[in-house]
Structure formats: C-alpha cells, structure tokens
Amino acid sequence: MRTRTPRRGHALARTARTAPDARTARTHPLAAGAVVLALVGTLSGCGLVSGSPVSDKIRPGTVGKGQPLAGAKLTVTSKEFTEQLILGRIMALVFRAAGADVVDRTGIQGSIGAREAVKSGAADGMYEYTGTGWITYLGHVKPVPDPKEQWRVVRDADRDNGITWLAPSALDNTYVLAINDKLKKKYGLRSLSDVAELSRKTPGAATLCLDSEFAARDDGLNGMAKKYGMKVPAGNVHKMAAGVIYEQADKGTPCMLGEVTSTDGRIQALGLNVLEDDKKFFPNYNAAPAMNSATMKKYPQIEKLLAPITKALDNDMARGLNAKVDVEGQDPHDVAKDWLLRKGFIKTG
C-alpha cells in the first residue's frame, strides 16, 4: 500500500473531503427538486459512462461464501467526500469477493447525482444517509427522532421511487459540537444541555465556531438554541469556513465549542470530545445501503451479503478510516480494502 503522510498542521487545517451531507446536501426541498430535474437530463444524456472495473484479486472471507453473485454485473456509486468514497469501495469490494463483475462509479459530485444514478438504474447501489433521504430527497422538514423509525419511514416512502433501503448501520454522520479536553474539564460539559446551562449562567464563556450556513439555519444554531434554551449573544458566534473549525476547537480560541460532524476523522486525530445531543435535536443520518429495486429483485442475496458489513459500521470506525485518508493521506480504496481484510469479511487471492 502506498501512503502519503503530510505534515500534521497542513493536513488538519485544509478543508476536508469528509464534509458530509450535513453540509453538502441539506438543501431546501424546492431547490433540490430543480437540481433533480437538471441531473436527470444529465444522467440520461451521458449514461453515466465513467467508471472503472474493480479488479482486486480477492475472495470471500466471512461473507460471500459460495460466491452468490457469480455472473452478476453490478455498478456501485457514491458521493464525492471521503466517507462516501470509503463506503462505496467497501460495497464494491464485497460484491467483487462474492463473484460479481463490478464497476466503480464512486465520487459523483453532490448527493442528488448519486441518488439519481441509483434511482435510474445507471448504478445498482450506494450507502446513503437516512436523514438525507427523508429531508433532502423526500422533502420532509421535521426529522424523526428515533433512528430506527427514521430509517423505517424512509424505507417505506422510497419504495415508490424504485429504491430499496436495507438495514441501517450505527454510523450516524450528523452535526455535533466538539470541545478540547482542557475546556471540557474546566466547565464540566458532557451534553448540549450542559452548554445551555453554561450559556445562561456565564454567557461570555459559551463561544461557538460555526460555518455560515449552520449559523443561519433553523435546523442549525437557531433551532438548537431554541430547543435547549441557549443564550448565545451574537458576539459569541464566530463564523468561518467549515474546514477551519476543527483546529479552532482544538485551540479553544476564539471559541470553546466547534460545530463539526460526528464521523470526521479530525475529531479522533485532534482528540476532540463530542458533546451529547441529549434532547435529540439534530437529525439522524445513519448510513444504510440504498439499492435499485430492480437489482434487488434480480439479486435478493445482496441483502444477506451486506447485512454483516453494515452492522459493523459505527462512528468510531468511520472516524478512524476517514482519518487515514484525510489526515494520513491514504487512498480510500486501500483503506476500505484493509478494513474488510482486517475484519475477515474478505481474503486476498
């Protein structure tokens, strides 16, 4: 495996490719609809012809025994940020080990493009996020607080769109507030309710680093402050590019708390602490396979094949793998393959 290890400061200061749907896909439903129409034309015009065959010499480990997908020709897609590239490669490699001929069309720009590829049949599947499905694609404003119920309503609602959602993972790529060890211990913060209490008792202490979109949205700062009863004066809010927030939270200045995303690799690399969203304000963005329904009718064995893979996905796993790409400079394909090999899901040869 070829790796590149950049200087720590440079790697962590750059704008990460791990920016999740929390940043790239939470668009207004009407705007999203216009983008869908434009992209449908694009997809049907070009046929999504780009992509490359997955040629790794791998075989089944604990999954794919008997190669249940022998003879199948499948295409896997994803969005363009790091976590999606890794999840897409994981799916592709599992299909390959199970005997399928697989085309890798991961890295489509934007959520809608990848979604339309699966919906139209230009791709057979991807890992998608339940909150994105519910809010961005299906146009709902209010998220469902329970993660399993959020998945269930998305699964049921998306059947008419020709997309089959398989069982979700514990990986939840949502908004969180992060704080360094020193300030966490100083103020005894464990949850957003603790932050709200601090903001009322000591208003000057509760300073926040936020990106501009989060600072202005009802499902961002405004809604969070209302839900928790936070008193955050305008002077306590520092707006900046999303990629800079992690280092500012690590320094603890100009803010004690940074708005980040729960599976970003820099949380682990910097040793930041994530505060609990104890009132469940932020939507659930659990990763789950979103498959073309016609593909699932033809190859129903995919459900059993992916189930143990999805079950193994969680936030700690995602942070570690994302950091290997965005902090250490490793290739997403290598990171995905190494994880599958270490877990014993696939074998070489």
TORZALUM-726969 format. One record per residue (C-alpha): residue in one letter; x, y, z; chain. Coordinates in nm, 2 decimals. Example, Ala and Ser with C-alpha at 12.3 -4.5 7.8 and 13.67 -1.06 7.14 Angstrom:
domar->A x->1.23 y->-0.45 z->0.78 lovex->A $
domar->S x->1.37 y->-0.11 z->0.71 lovex->A $
***
This chain:
domar->M x->0.00 y->0.00 z->0.00 lovex->A $
domar->R x->0.13 y->0.34 z->-0.09 lovex->A $
domar->T x->0.07 y->0.61 z->0.17 lovex->A $
domar->R x->0.14 y->0.98 z->0.20 lovex->A $
domar->T x->0.18 y->1.14 z->0.54 lovex->A $
domar->P x->0.16 y->1.52 z->0.52 lovex->A $
domar->R x->0.26 y->1.75 z->0.79 lovex->A $
domar->R x->0.00 y->1.74 z->1.07 lovex->A $
domar->G x->-0.08 y->2.11 z->1.07 lovex->A $
domar->H x->-0.13 y->2.12 z->0.70 lovex->A $
domar->A x->-0.34 y->1.81 z->0.69 lovex->A $
domar->L x->-0.57 y->1.92 z->0.97 lovex->A $
domar->A x->-0.61 y->2.28 z->0.85 lovex->A $
domar->R x->-0.72 y->2.20 z->0.50 lovex->A $
domar->T x->-1.08 y->2.18 z->0.40 lovex->A $
domar->A x->-1.16 y->1.81 z->0.45 lovex->A $
domar->R x->-1.32 y->1.59 z->0.19 lovex->A $
domar->T x->-1.52 y->1.44 z->0.48 lovex->A $
domar->A x->-1.77 y->1.72 z->0.47 lovex->A $
domar->P x->-2.09 y->1.52 z->0.50 lovex->A $
domar->D x->-2.45 y->1.56 z->0.39 lovex->A $
domar->A x->-2.49 y->1.78 z->0.69 lovex->A $
domar->R x->-2.30 y->2.04 z->0.48 lovex->A $
domar->T x->-2.34 y->1.93 z->0.12 lovex->A $
domar->A x->-2.69 y->1.80 z->0.09 lovex->A $
domar->R x->-2.92 y->1.98 z->0.33 lovex->A $
domar->T x->-3.08 y->2.19 z->0.06 lovex->A $
domar->H x->-3.43 y->2.34 z->0.05 lovex->A $
domar->P x->-3.67 y->2.08 z->-0.10 lovex->A $
domar->L x->-3.77 y->2.31 z->-0.38 lovex->A $
domar->A x->-3.41 y->2.38 z->-0.48 lovex->A $
domar->A x->-3.33 y->2.01 z->-0.45 lovex->A $
domar->G x->-3.62 y->1.94 z->-0.69 lovex->A $
domar->A x->-3.48 y->2.18 z->-0.95 lovex->A $
domar->V x->-3.14 y->2.01 z->-0.93 lovex->A $
domar->V x->-3.30 y->1.67 z->-0.97 lovex->A $
domar->L x->-3.46 y->1.77 z->-1.30 lovex->A $
domar->A x->-3.14 y->1.91 z->-1.43 lovex->A $
domar->L x->-2.94 y->1.60 z->-1.33 lovex->A $
domar->V x->-3.20 y->1.35 z->-1.47 lovex->A $
domar->G x->-3.13 y->1.51 z->-1.81 lovex->A $
domar->T x->-2.75 y->1.49 z->-1.75 lovex->A $
domar->L x->-2.76 y->1.13 z->-1.64 lovex->A $
domar->S x->-2.98 y->1.01 z->-1.93 lovex->A $
domar->G x->-2.77 y->1.21 z->-2.17 lovex->A $
domar->C x->-2.43 y->1.08 z->-2.08 lovex->A $
domar->G x->-2.54 y->0.74 z->-1.95 lovex->A $
domar->L x->-2.30 y->0.77 z->-1.65 lovex->A $
domar->V x->-2.03 y->0.61 z->-1.86 lovex->A $
domar->S x->-1.73 y->0.70 z->-1.64 lovex->A $
domar->G x->-1.61 y->0.44 z->-1.40 lovex->A $
domar->S x->-1.35 y->0.16 z->-1.38 lovex->A $
domar->P x->-1.37 y->-0.21 z->-1.32 lovex->A $
domar->V x->-1.29 y->-0.34 z->-0.97 lovex->A $
domar->S x->-1.01 y->-0.59 z->-1.05 lovex->A $
domar->D x->-0.88 y->-0.67 z->-0.70 lovex->A $
domar->K x->-0.78 y->-1.04 z->-0.65 lovex->A $
domar->I x->-1.00 y->-1.11 z->-0.35 lovex->A $
domar->R x->-1.22 y->-1.40 z->-0.24 lovex->A $
domar->P x->-1.49 y->-1.45 z->0.03 lovex->A $
domar->G x->-1.40 y->-1.44 z->0.40 lovex->A $
domar->T x->-1.69 y->-1.45 z->0.64 lovex->A $
domar->V x->-1.92 y->-1.30 z->0.38 lovex->A $
domar->G x->-1.98 y->-1.41 z->0.02 lovex->A $
domar->K x->-1.91 y->-1.78 z->0.07 lovex->A $
domar->G x->-2.01 y->-1.98 z->-0.24 lovex->A $
domar->Q x->-1.98 y->-1.65 z->-0.44 lovex->A $
domar->P x->-2.36 y->-1.59 z->-0.45 lovex->A $
domar->L x->-2.31 y->-1.30 z->-0.70 lovex->A $
domar->A x->-2.12 y->-1.51 z->-0.96 lovex->A $
domar->G x->-2.22 y->-1.39 z->-1.31 lovex->A $
domar->A x->-2.37 y->-1.06 z->-1.18 lovex->A $
domar->K x->-2.26 y->-0.73 z->-1.34 lovex->A $
domar->L x->-2.31 y->-0.45 z->-1.08 lovex->A $
domar->T x->-2.22 y->-0.08 z->-1.06 lovex->A $
domar->V x->-2.16 y->0.09 z->-0.73 lovex->A $
domar->T x->-2.17 y->0.47 z->-0.68 lovex->A $
domar->S x->-2.12 y->0.72 z->-0.40 lovex->A $
domar->K x->-2.09 y->1.10 z->-0.34 lovex->A $
domar->E x->-1.75 y->1.26 z->-0.36 lovex->A $
domar->F x->-1.65 y->1.31 z->0.00 lovex->A $
domar->T x->-1.41 y->1.08 z->0.19 lovex->A $
domar->E x->-1.65 y->0.88 z->0.39 lovex->A $
domar->Q x->-1.87 y->0.81 z->0.09 lovex->A $
domar->L x->-1.57 y->0.71 z->-0.12 lovex->A $
domar->I x->-1.47 y->0.46 z->0.15 lovex->A $
domar->L x->-1.83 y->0.32 z->0.19 lovex->A $
domar->G x->-1.87 y->0.29 z->-0.18 lovex->A $
domar->R x->-1.54 y->0.10 z->-0.22 lovex->A $
domar->I x->-1.65 y->-0.13 z->0.07 lovex->A $
domar->M x->-1.97 y->-0.22 z->-0.11 lovex->A $
domar->A x->-1.78 y->-0.27 z->-0.44 lovex->A $
domar->L x->-1.52 y->-0.49 z->-0.29 lovex->A $
domar->V x->-1.78 y->-0.71 z->-0.11 lovex->A $
domar->F x->-1.96 y->-0.76 z->-0.44 lovex->A $
domar->R x->-1.64 y->-0.84 z->-0.61 lovex->A $
domar->A x->-1.54 y->-1.10 z->-0.35 lovex->A $
domar->A x->-1.89 y->-1.25 z->-0.38 lovex->A $
domar->G x->-1.82 y->-1.32 z->-0.75 lovex->A $
domar->A x->-1.97 y->-1.02 z->-0.93 lovex->A $
domar->D x->-1.81 y->-0.81 z->-1.21 lovex->A $
domar->V x->-1.82 y->-0.47 z->-1.05 lovex->A $
domar->V x->-1.78 y->-0.12 z->-1.20 lovex->A $
domar->D x->-1.67 y->0.15 z->-0.96 lovex->A $
domar->R x->-1.85 y->0.48 z->-1.02 lovex->A $
domar->T x->-1.80 y->0.63 z->-0.69 lovex->A $
domar->G x->-1.73 y->1.00 z->-0.64 lovex->A $
domar->I x->-2.03 y->1.16 z->-0.81 lovex->A $
domar->Q x->-2.04 y->1.53 z->-0.72 lovex->A $
domar->G x->-2.33 y->1.61 z->-0.49 lovex->A $
domar->S x->-2.60 y->1.40 z->-0.33 lovex->A $
domar->I x->-2.86 y->1.43 z->-0.60 lovex->A $
domar->G x->-2.64 y->1.29 z->-0.87 lovex->A $
domar->A x->-2.56 y->0.97 z->-0.69 lovex->A $
domar->R x->-2.92 y->0.93 z->-0.58 lovex->A $
domar->E x->-3.04 y->0.97 z->-0.94 lovex->A $
domar->A x->-2.78 y->0.71 z->-1.06 lovex->A $
domar->V x->-2.93 y->0.45 z->-0.83 lovex->A $
domar->K x->-3.29 y->0.55 z->-0.90 lovex->A $
domar->S x->-3.25 y->0.54 z->-1.28 lovex->A $
domar->G x->-3.06 y->0.21 z->-1.27 lovex->A $
domar->A x->-2.74 y->0.37 z->-1.40 lovex->A $
domar->A x->-2.59 y->0.24 z->-1.07 lovex->A $
domar->D x->-2.71 y->-0.06 z->-0.86 lovex->A $
domar->G x->-2.65 y->0.08 z->-0.51 lovex->A $
domar->M x->-2.47 y->0.30 z->-0.27 lovex->A $
domar->Y x->-2.45 y->0.38 z->0.10 lovex->A $
domar->E x->-2.69 y->0.67 z->0.17 lovex->A $
domar->Y x->-2.80 y->0.85 z->0.49 lovex->A $
domar->T x->-3.15 y->0.82 z->0.63 lovex->A $
domar->G x->-3.17 y->1.19 z->0.72 lovex->A $
domar->T x->-3.07 y->1.29 z->0.37 lovex->A $
domar->G x->-3.34 y->1.06 z->0.23 lovex->A $
domar->W x->-3.61 y->1.20 z->0.45 lovex->A $
domar->I x->-3.53 y->1.57 z->0.43 lovex->A $
domar->T x->-3.34 y->1.63 z->0.11 lovex->A $
domar->Y x->-3.50 y->1.37 z->-0.13 lovex->A $
domar->L x->-3.84 y->1.32 z->0.02 lovex->A $
domar->G x->-3.89 y->1.68 z->0.12 lovex->A $
domar->H x->-3.98 y->1.65 z->0.49 lovex->A $
domar->V x->-3.90 y->1.93 z->0.72 lovex->A $
domar->K x->-3.91 y->1.76 z->1.06 lovex->A $
domar->P x->-3.68 y->1.47 z->1.12 lovex->A $
domar->V x->-3.79 y->1.15 z->1.31 lovex->A $
domar->P x->-3.61 y->1.14 z->1.65 lovex->A $
domar->D x->-3.58 y->0.76 z->1.68 lovex->A $
domar->P x->-3.31 y->0.64 z->1.44 lovex->A $
domar->K x->-3.47 y->0.30 z->1.36 lovex->A $
domar->E x->-3.81 y->0.47 z->1.30 lovex->A $
domar->Q x->-3.63 y->0.73 z->1.08 lovex->A $
domar->W x->-3.50 y->0.45 z->0.86 lovex->A $
domar->R x->-3.83 y->0.27 z->0.85 lovex->A $
domar->V x->-4.03 y->0.57 z->0.72 lovex->A $
domar->V x->-3.76 y->0.65 z->0.46 lovex->A $
domar->R x->-3.76 y->0.28 z->0.35 lovex->A $
domar->D x->-4.14 y->0.28 z->0.32 lovex->A $
domar->A x->-4.17 y->0.62 z->0.14 lovex->A $
domar->D x->-3.89 y->0.55 z->-0.11 lovex->A $
domar->R x->-4.03 y->0.22 z->-0.24 lovex->A $
domar->D x->-4.24 y->0.41 z->-0.49 lovex->A $
domar->N x->-3.92 y->0.57 z->-0.62 lovex->A $
domar->G x->-3.77 y->0.23 z->-0.71 lovex->A $
domar->I x->-3.52 y->0.24 z->-0.42 lovex->A $
domar->T x->-3.49 y->-0.03 z->-0.16 lovex->A $
domar->W x->-3.33 y->0.06 z->0.17 lovex->A $
domar->L x->-3.16 y->-0.22 z->0.35 lovex->A $
domar->A x->-3.10 y->-0.24 z->0.73 lovex->A $
domar->P x->-2.92 y->0.07 z->0.87 lovex->A $
domar->S x->-2.59 y->0.10 z->1.05 lovex->A $
domar->A x->-2.50 y->0.27 z->1.38 lovex->A $
domar->L x->-2.28 y->0.51 z->1.17 lovex->A $
domar->D x->-2.46 y->0.85 z->1.22 lovex->A $
domar->N x->-2.30 y->1.13 z->1.02 lovex->A $
domar->T x->-2.48 y->1.43 z->1.19 lovex->A $
domar->Y x->-2.39 y->1.76 z->1.34 lovex->A $
domar->V x->-2.22 y->1.77 z->1.68 lovex->A $
domar->L x->-2.05 y->2.03 z->1.90 lovex->A $
domar->A x->-1.69 y->1.94 z->1.99 lovex->A $
domar->I x->-1.46 y->2.07 z->2.27 lovex->A $
domar->N x->-1.10 y->2.01 z->2.37 lovex->A $
domar->D x->-1.01 y->1.82 z->2.69 lovex->A $
domar->K x->-0.90 y->2.13 z->2.89 lovex->A $
domar->L x->-1.22 y->2.32 z->2.84 lovex->A $
domar->K x->-1.44 y->2.02 z->2.88 lovex->A $
domar->K x->-1.28 y->1.95 z->3.22 lovex->A $
domar->K x->-1.29 y->2.32 z->3.32 lovex->A $
domar->Y x->-1.66 y->2.36 z->3.26 lovex->A $
domar->G x->-1.77 y->2.00 z->3.32 lovex->A $
domar->L x->-1.95 y->1.98 z->2.98 lovex->A $
domar->R x->-2.09 y->1.65 z->2.86 lovex->A $
domar->S x->-2.41 y->1.74 z->2.67 lovex->A $
domar->L x->-2.58 y->2.03 z->2.49 lovex->A $
domar->S x->-2.80 y->2.08 z->2.80 lovex->A $
domar->D x->-2.48 y->2.15 z->2.99 lovex->A $
domar->V x->-2.38 y->2.41 z->2.73 lovex->A $
domar->A x->-2.72 y->2.57 z->2.76 lovex->A $
domar->E x->-2.69 y->2.59 z->3.14 lovex->A $
domar->L x->-2.34 y->2.75 z->3.10 lovex->A $
domar->S x->-2.48 y->3.00 z->2.84 lovex->A $
domar->R x->-2.74 y->3.11 z->3.10 lovex->A $
domar->K x->-2.51 y->3.13 z->3.40 lovex->A $
domar->T x->-2.19 y->3.25 z->3.23 lovex->A $
domar->P x->-2.29 y->3.39 z->2.89 lovex->A $
domar->G x->-1.94 y->3.51 z->2.80 lovex->A $
domar->A x->-1.80 y->3.16 z->2.83 lovex->A $
domar->A x->-2.02 y->2.98 z->2.57 lovex->A $
domar->T x->-1.84 y->3.08 z->2.25 lovex->A $
domar->L x->-1.91 y->2.90 z->1.92 lovex->A $
domar->C x->-1.72 y->2.85 z->1.59 lovex->A $
domar->L x->-1.97 y->2.78 z->1.32 lovex->A $
domar->D x->-1.99 y->2.78 z->0.94 lovex->A $
domar->S x->-2.21 y->3.05 z->0.79 lovex->A $
domar->E x->-2.49 y->2.81 z->0.68 lovex->A $
domar->F x->-2.52 y->2.64 z->1.02 lovex->A $
domar->A x->-2.53 y->2.98 z->1.19 lovex->A $
domar->A x->-2.83 y->3.10 z->0.98 lovex->A $
domar->R x->-3.04 y->2.78 z->0.96 lovex->A $
domar->D x->-3.34 y->2.69 z->1.17 lovex->A $
domar->D x->-3.21 y->2.33 z->1.18 lovex->A $
domar->G x->-2.87 y->2.48 z->1.29 lovex->A $
domar->L x->-2.79 y->2.73 z->1.55 lovex->A $
domar->N x->-3.13 y->2.89 z->1.57 lovex->A $
domar->G x->-3.32 y->2.57 z->1.62 lovex->A $
domar->M x->-3.05 y->2.43 z->1.86 lovex->A $
domar->A x->-3.06 y->2.74 z->2.08 lovex->A $
domar->K x->-3.44 y->2.73 z->2.09 lovex->A $
domar->K x->-3.46 y->2.36 z->2.17 lovex->A $
domar->Y x->-3.21 y->2.38 z->2.45 lovex->A $
domar->G x->-3.28 y->2.73 z->2.58 lovex->A $
domar->M x->-2.93 y->2.85 z->2.50 lovex->A $
domar->K x->-2.84 y->3.22 z->2.54 lovex->A $
domar->V x->-2.58 y->3.29 z->2.28 lovex->A $
domar->P x->-2.51 y->3.66 z->2.21 lovex->A $
domar->A x->-2.41 y->3.74 z->1.85 lovex->A $
domar->G x->-2.06 y->3.84 z->1.97 lovex->A $
domar->N x->-2.01 y->3.48 z->2.09 lovex->A $
domar->V x->-2.06 y->3.34 z->1.75 lovex->A $
domar->H x->-1.76 y->3.32 z->1.52 lovex->A $
domar->K x->-1.83 y->3.23 z->1.15 lovex->A $
domar->M x->-1.57 y->3.06 z->0.95 lovex->A $
domar->A x->-1.50 y->2.80 z->0.68 lovex->A $
domar->A x->-1.60 y->2.45 z->0.79 lovex->A $
domar->G x->-1.25 y->2.31 z->0.75 lovex->A $
domar->V x->-1.10 y->2.57 z->0.99 lovex->A $
domar->I x->-1.34 y->2.49 z->1.28 lovex->A $
domar->Y x->-1.16 y->2.18 z->1.39 lovex->A $
domar->E x->-0.83 y->2.35 z->1.46 lovex->A $
domar->Q x->-1.00 y->2.64 z->1.63 lovex->A $
domar->A x->-1.19 y->2.40 z->1.86 lovex->A $
domar->D x->-0.86 y->2.22 z->1.93 lovex->A $
domar->K x->-0.70 y->2.55 z->2.03 lovex->A $
domar->G x->-1.00 y->2.66 z->2.23 lovex->A $
domar->T x->-0.99 y->3.00 z->2.08 lovex->A $
domar->P x->-1.16 y->3.21 z->1.96 lovex->A $
domar->C x->-1.43 y->2.96 z->2.06 lovex->A $
domar->M x->-1.47 y->2.69 z->2.32 lovex->A $
domar->L x->-1.71 y->2.49 z->2.10 lovex->A $
domar->G x->-1.69 y->2.40 z->1.73 lovex->A $
domar->E x->-1.97 y->2.28 z->1.51 lovex->A $
domar->V x->-1.84 y->1.97 z->1.34 lovex->A $
domar->T x->-1.97 y->1.64 z->1.20 lovex->A $
domar->S x->-1.98 y->1.33 z->1.41 lovex->A $
domar->T x->-1.77 y->1.09 z->1.18 lovex->A $
domar->D x->-1.50 y->1.34 z->1.07 lovex->A $
domar->G x->-1.15 y->1.19 z->1.11 lovex->A $
domar->R x->-1.01 y->1.51 z->1.26 lovex->A $
domar->I x->-1.22 y->1.45 z->1.58 lovex->A $
domar->Q x->-1.01 y->1.15 z->1.65 lovex->A $
domar->A x->-0.68 y->1.29 z->1.52 lovex->A $
domar->L x->-0.71 y->1.61 z->1.74 lovex->A $
domar->G x->-0.85 y->1.43 z->2.04 lovex->A $
domar->L x->-1.17 y->1.64 z->2.05 lovex->A $
domar->N x->-1.47 y->1.55 z->2.26 lovex->A $
domar->V x->-1.81 y->1.53 z->2.12 lovex->A $
domar->L x->-2.10 y->1.66 z->2.33 lovex->A $
domar->E x->-2.42 y->1.45 z->2.36 lovex->A $
domar->D x->-2.73 y->1.58 z->2.18 lovex->A $
domar->D x->-2.94 y->1.47 z->2.48 lovex->A $
domar->K x->-3.26 y->1.62 z->2.35 lovex->A $
domar->K x->-3.22 y->1.47 z->2.01 lovex->A $
domar->F x->-3.24 y->1.79 z->1.81 lovex->A $
domar->F x->-3.02 y->1.71 z->1.52 lovex->A $
domar->P x->-3.15 y->1.47 z->1.25 lovex->A $
domar->N x->-3.03 y->1.11 z->1.23 lovex->A $
domar->Y x->-2.80 y->1.05 z->0.94 lovex->A $
domar->N x->-2.74 y->0.67 z->0.97 lovex->A $
domar->A x->-2.57 y->0.51 z->0.67 lovex->A $
domar->A x->-2.76 y->0.23 z->0.50 lovex->A $
domar->P x->-2.75 y->0.06 z->0.16 lovex->A $
domar->A x->-2.98 y->0.22 z->-0.08 lovex->A $
domar->M x->-3.03 y->-0.02 z->-0.37 lovex->A $
domar->N x->-3.20 y->0.00 z->-0.71 lovex->A $
domar->S x->-3.52 y->-0.21 z->-0.65 lovex->A $
domar->A x->-3.49 y->-0.39 z->-0.98 lovex->A $
domar->T x->-3.14 y->-0.50 z->-0.89 lovex->A $
domar->M x->-3.27 y->-0.63 z->-0.55 lovex->A $
domar->K x->-3.54 y->-0.84 z->-0.73 lovex->A $
domar->K x->-3.28 y->-0.99 z->-0.95 lovex->A $
domar->Y x->-3.02 y->-1.04 z->-0.68 lovex->A $
domar->P x->-3.20 y->-1.07 z->-0.34 lovex->A $
domar->Q x->-2.89 y->-1.23 z->-0.20 lovex->A $
domar->I x->-2.74 y->-0.88 z->-0.17 lovex->A $
domar->E x->-2.94 y->-0.82 z->0.14 lovex->A $
domar->K x->-2.78 y->-1.11 z->0.33 lovex->A $
domar->L x->-2.44 y->-1.02 z->0.19 lovex->A $
domar->L x->-2.43 y->-0.66 z->0.31 lovex->A $
domar->A x->-2.60 y->-0.72 z->0.65 lovex->A $
domar->P x->-2.29 y->-0.80 z->0.85 lovex->A $
domar->I x->-2.09 y->-0.53 z->0.67 lovex->A $
domar->T x->-2.35 y->-0.26 z->0.76 lovex->A $
domar->K x->-2.37 y->-0.40 z->1.12 lovex->A $
domar->A x->-2.00 y->-0.33 z->1.16 lovex->A $
domar->L x->-2.02 y->0.04 z->1.06 lovex->A $
domar->D x->-2.02 y->0.29 z->1.35 lovex->A $
domar->N x->-1.89 y->0.63 z->1.43 lovex->A $
domar->D x->-1.56 y->0.52 z->1.58 lovex->A $
domar->M x->-1.49 y->0.30 z->1.27 lovex->A $
domar->A x->-1.58 y->0.59 z->1.04 lovex->A $
domar->R x->-1.36 y->0.84 z->1.22 lovex->A $
domar->G x->-1.06 y->0.61 z->1.21 lovex->A $
domar->L x->-1.10 y->0.53 z->0.84 lovex->A $
domar->N x->-1.17 y->0.89 z->0.74 lovex->A $
domar->A x->-0.86 y->1.00 z->0.93 lovex->A $
domar->K x->-0.65 y->0.75 z->0.73 lovex->A $
domar->V x->-0.75 y->0.93 z->0.42 lovex->A $
domar->D x->-0.78 y->1.30 z->0.53 lovex->A $
domar->V x->-0.50 y->1.31 z->0.79 lovex->A $
domar->E x->-0.26 y->1.04 z->0.68 lovex->A $
domar->G x->-0.32 y->1.07 z->0.31 lovex->A $
domar->Q x->-0.40 y->0.71 z->0.23 lovex->A $
domar->D x->-0.61 y->0.61 z->-0.07 lovex->A $
domar->P x->-0.98 y->0.54 z->0.00 lovex->A $
domar->H x->-0.98 y->0.21 z->-0.19 lovex->A $
domar->D x->-0.68 y->0.09 z->0.01 lovex->A $
domar->V x->-0.84 y->0.20 z->0.34 lovex->A $
domar->A x->-1.17 y->0.02 z->0.25 lovex->A $
domar->K x->-0.99 y->-0.30 z->0.14 lovex->A $
domar->D x->-0.76 y->-0.31 z->0.45 lovex->A $
domar->W x->-1.07 y->-0.27 z->0.68 lovex->A $
domar->L x->-1.25 y->-0.56 z->0.51 lovex->A $
domar->L x->-0.94 y->-0.78 z->0.53 lovex->A $
domar->R x->-0.88 y->-0.69 z->0.90 lovex->A $
domar->K x->-1.24 y->-0.77 z->0.99 lovex->A $
domar->G x->-1.21 y->-1.10 z->0.80 lovex->A $
domar->F x->-1.50 y->-1.02 z->0.57 lovex->A $
domar->I x->-1.28 y->-1.09 z->0.26 lovex->A $
domar->K x->-0.95 y->-1.25 z->0.19 lovex->A $
domar->T x->-0.68 y->-1.20 z->-0.07 lovex->A $
domar->G x->-0.62 y->-1.44 z->-0.35 lovex->A $
***
